[in-house]
Amino acid sequence: MTTTTPAAGPAPTAPLPALVVHCPTCGAPPGRLCTSHSGTRFRRHDVHQTRTKAYRAAST
């Protein structure tokens, strides 16, 4: 049986406001989860620090 991962990835486990901006570290577009381990795993609990910084810069 073959399974595929949806293009957007799994749903986050907690609200992640920083998802509204692009992630400079892994290249995740707005609305998509960050990835780790060379893009093989979604980060469902947090985002990269650089994405949080980009979100804060865009919000001010």
N, C-alpha and C positions, 0 to 999 in steps of 0.2 A: 504494500500500500504506500503510495507516495503522497506526501503532504507538502503544501506550499505555504510560505509566510505571506500574509497580505502586504501589499506595497507600503502601507502606512505603519505596519508593525502592530504589536499588541497595544492595548490601552494602558496608559500610565496607571500606577496603583495609587497615586496621590495627585492633587492638582499641581501642575507645573506651569506657572505663568510664563516662564522663559521660553516655552515652546512657540511663542508667537514670533520669535526672531530666528534667523539662520545661525547654525552652530559653526563658529570658525574652526573648531578642533576637528570634528568628524565630518563636517559638510552637510549635516542633516538640514533639510529645508524647513521653513516655518511649518509648524503643525505636525512634524514627524519627530519621533523619539531619537535621542542621541544613540550612537552605537559605541561599543567598546570591543576590544579584541579584534582589531582590524576589520570591523564592520560585521562580525559574525554574531554578536549578541546585542540585543536592545537593552538600554539602560532604562528600566521601568520605574525606578525609585528616585532618580535624580538626573541632572544634566551636567555637562562639563562646566567648570568654573568660568571658562571664557564665554560660554553662552549666557551665563548669569550676568557677567559683566556687560556683555552687549545688550542684554535686556534692560539693565539698569541705566545704561547710557542712552538708550532709545526712549526710556520712560521719563527722562528728565528734560 
